[in-house]
C-alpha cells in the first residue's frame, strides 16, 4: 500500500485485550540505552487565591436596556450574547470554549494532532495492504530529521529471523519462535558505521541507533491482526516497573482505515518514573509501535529521542508505508 503519511492526533487507549501470548514476556533489568528527555516533575496545580467581590446589583431598567442591546447586536452579527445574570462576577467570555492549540511540531488543519484523547481522521482512499511484503513497505530515513536526528542515516536491510521489539519486554525470543512463519524483513536505521556482527540492523553503539523495524506478511488480514495484537501484548507489561526503572507510557492509537492501524507507546527514562508508571504530562523519548495494514504487520522501535508529536508523525509515516 503506497501513500504519504496522514496527519492526525493520537488516541489514548485503555487496557488492551487480546489472545494469549506464547512464551510470556520476560522483563529485563537493563534500561533502554537511547537518550531520554528529562525535566523536573511539576508540583501539581498552581495555587491561586480566590477573590471575594461584592454582589452586583442590576436595576430593572438597566437589565431591559442590556437585553435590547444584545438582541440588536444579534440581528446584525447572527450571534446572541446575553449579559451575565445578576450576582455573577464572571465575564461572558469566560463561558466560551476556547480552541485547543495543537502541540508544537504537529500539523494544522483537519485531522491534526490535538493531544491525547483526540480522534484521528481517516483519510479517504486508504486501504490495507494485500500484496507481498517488500523492502518498499519499510520506513525510510527521510522520516527523521533535525532537531532530533542530525547527520546521515544509514539503512541496513536483511531478511530472515531474529530478535524483534524490546527484548526486556519480550524476552530473548525470535519472531519465528513467537509467531512462526517463513521469515521477516529487518531494517536498521543508524547514524554510525559499526553494526552488530550477528545482526547488521543493530548498531554497536546504541546511541547510533535511530530506529529498527521488523515487518512481515500473514496469510490473511485476520491473522495479521492476531499477530499484531500478540506483539502488542508482549510490550504492555513494560508500562509498569519499579520507580527508577524506565517504562513505556500509555498506549496510543493511530487509525488510517479499519484495517490500517498502529498502536504505540512512548519511552520514559527511569528518573521520570516515580510511581511505577510513566508520568502524566511529560514528553516521551522515542518509543515502540506495533503496525498492521491488511495482511502486513510489524514492530517499529524508535531509539531517537522523539516527543509525542514527532512520534505520532513517524508512526503515521511507517503505517502508511506498510
C-alpha positions, 0 to 999 in steps of 0.5 A: 500500500503506497501513500504519504503519511496522514496527519492526525492526533493520537488516541489514548487507549485503555487496557488492551485485550487480546489472545494469549501470548506464547512464551510470556514476556520476560522483563529485563533489568537493563534500561533502554540505552537511547537518550531520554528527555528529562525535566523536573516533575511539576508540583501539581496545580498552581495555587491561586487565591480566590477573590471575594467581590461584592454582589452586583446589583442590576436595576430593572431598567438597566437589565431591559436596556442590556437585553435590547442591546444584545438582541440588536447586536444579534440581528446584525452579527447572527450571534446572541450574547446575553449579559451575565445574570445578576450576582455573577462576577464572571465575564461572558467570555469566560463561558466560551470554549476556547480552541485547543492549540495543537502541540508544537511540531504537529500539523494544522488543519483537519485531522491534526494532532490535538493531544491525547484523547483526540480522534484521528481522521481517516483519510479517504482512499486508504486501504490495507495492504494485500500484496507481498511484503517488500523492502518498499513497505519499510520506513525510510530515513527521510522520516527523521530529521533535525532537531532530533536526528542530525547527520546521515542515516544509514539503512541496513536491510536483511531478511530472515529471523531474529530478535524483534521489539524490546527484548526486556519486554519480550524476552530473548525470543525470535519472531519465528519462535513467537509467531512462526512463519517463513521469515521477516524483513529487518531494517536498521536505521543508524547514524554510525558505521559499526553494526552488530556482527550477528545482526547488521540492523543493530548498531554497536553503539546504541546511541547510533541507533535511530530506529529498527523495524521488523515487518512481515506478511500473514496469510490473511488480514485476520491473522495479521491482526492476531499477530499484531495484537500478540506483539502488542501484548508482549510490550504492555507489561513494560508500562509498569516497573519499579520507580527508577526503572524506565517504562513505556507510557500509555498506549496510543492509537493511530487509525488510517482505515479499519484495517490500517492501524498502529498502536504505540507507546512512548519511552520514559527514562527511569528518573521520570518514573516515580510511581511505577508508571510513566508520568502524566504530562511529560514528553516521551523519548522515542518509543515502540509501535506495533503496525498492521495494514491488511495482511502486513504487520510489524514492530517499529522501535524508535531509539531517537529521542522523539516527543509525542508529536514527532512520534505520532508523525513517524508512526503515521509515516511507517503505517502508511508505508506498510 
